[in-house]
Amino acid sequence: MTPTIKVVKQSIKGWFSTNFDEQAVATEIQEQENLGWLLVSSYGIATSGLSSRGTTDTLVFIYRKK
């Protein structure tokens, strides 16, 4: 069975540096849509690191196959 749901997790740290780049998000979504996936939901999370790294901010994108 071919999956029809896809979850893409992207750490903001290093992806956006200290400046949030809306174009980078738009490009990520457009690339997935060009592959036949439709964005159905997205959200941001902050998780506490187990080491001294502190908090990791992450974007999560949920896609469904078109």
C-alpha positions in Angstrom: 0.0 0.0 0.0 1.4 3.4 -1.0 1.2 6.0 1.8 -1.1 9.0 1.1 0.0 11.0 4.2 3.5 12.5 4.5 4.9 14.3 7.5 7.9 16.6 7.1 9.7 17.9 10.2 12.1 20.8 9.8 14.2 22.2 12.5 14.2 26.0 12.4 17.7 26.2 13.9 20.1 26.4 11.1 17.4 26.3 8.4 16.4 29.9 9.1 19.4 31.1 11.2 18.1 33.9 13.5 15.9 35.4 10.8 12.6 33.7 9.9 12.6 33.4 6.1 9.0 33.2 4.8 10.3 32.5 1.3 12.1 29.4 2.5 8.8 28.0 3.9 7.0 28.8 0.7 9.7 27.1 -1.3 9.5 24.0 0.9 5.7 23.8 0.4 5.9 24.4 -3.3 8.6 21.7 -3.8 6.3 19.2 -2.1 3.3 20.3 -4.1 5.3 19.9 -7.3 5.9 16.3 -6.2 2.1 15.7 -6.0 1.6 16.4 -2.2 -1.0 18.9 -0.9 -0.3 20.7 2.4 -3.2 20.0 4.7 -1.8 21.2 8.0 1.3 22.7 9.6 2.4 23.8 13.1 5.4 24.7 15.1 6.7 23.0 18.2 9.4 23.8 20.7 11.0 20.8 22.4 13.4 20.9 25.3 16.8 19.2 24.5 18.1 16.5 26.7 21.5 18.0 26.7 22.7 21.5 27.3 21.4 22.6 23.8 18.2 24.0 25.3 15.1 24.4 23.2 14.8 23.3 19.5 12.2 25.0 17.4 10.7 22.8 14.7 8.1 23.3 11.9 6.0 20.3 11.0 4.2 20.0 7.7 1.5 17.4 7.0 0.8 16.6 3.3 -1.8 14.4 1.6 -1.2 12.9 -1.8 -3.2 14.8 -4.5 
